[in-house]
Amino acid sequence: MPLIFSMIFSNELRFLLAVLATWRLTHLLAEEDGPWDVVVQLRVWLGKSILGQALDCFYCLSLWIAAPLTLMVDRSLHYWFLTWLAVSGASCLLERATDRKNLTS
């Protein structure tokens, strides 16, 4: 990680940024059409392939999106695994808290 990045942002802020970025990217890919329907076309093109199925489930996709973003928080392998699950889990909680279907019931 670049030294300047770790000097400017605390671990907590980097964790928060990773959670928000994970939620945003996962939500875009799993729930939205995207600009000019690019994401819809991508989902149609991938169809029932493994990648296409991953785009169908917010919770599954958040694990894959969180994996590289977690490197922003901590690069040590023994903490990376726990941080990866925490980033994905927090983005899933954020999804549940902001999901309109859950808010109206």
JOUR-V951525 format. One record per residue. N is the residue number from 1. RES is the residue in one letter. SS is DSSP state (A for helix, B for strand, O for the rest). OMEGA is omega in whole degrees, -180 to 180 (NA if undefined). Layout:
N RES SS OMEGA
N RES SS OMEGA
//
This chain:
1 M O 179
2 P O -177
3 L A -178
4 I A 179
5 F A -179
6 S A 177
7 M A -176
8 I A -174
9 F O 176
10 S O 177
11 N A -179
12 E A 180
13 L A 177
14 R A 177
15 F A 179
16 L A 178
17 L A 179
18 A A 178
19 V A -178
20 L A 178
21 A A 177
22 T A 180
23 W A -176
24 R A -180
25 L A 180
26 T A 180
27 H A 178
28 L A -176
29 L A -174
30 A A -169
31 E A -171
32 E O 177
33 D O -179
34 G O 179
35 P A -179
36 W A 179
37 D A -179
38 V A -177
39 V A 177
40 V A 180
41 Q A 177
42 L A 179
43 R A 178
44 V A -179
45 W A 180
46 L A 175
47 G O -177
48 K O 177
49 S O 180
50 I A 178
51 L A 178
52 G A 178
53 Q A 178
54 A A 180
55 L O -180
56 D O -173
57 C O 180
58 F A -174
59 Y A 178
60 C A -178
61 L A -179
62 S A 176
63 L A -178
64 W A 179
65 I A -177
66 A A -174
67 A A 180
68 P A -180
69 L A 179
70 T A 177
71 L O 177
72 M O -177
73 V O -176
74 D O -180
75 R O 179
76 S O -171
77 L A -176
78 H A 175
79 Y A -176
80 W A -177
81 F A 179
82 L A 179
83 T A 178
84 W A 179
85 L A -180
86 A A 178
87 V A 178
88 S A -180
89 G A 179
90 A A 178
91 S A 175
92 C A 176
93 L A 177
94 L A 177
95 E A 179
96 R A -178
97 A A -177
98 T A -179
99 D O -178
100 R A 179
101 K A 179
102 N A -178
103 L A -176
104 T A -178
105 S O NA
//
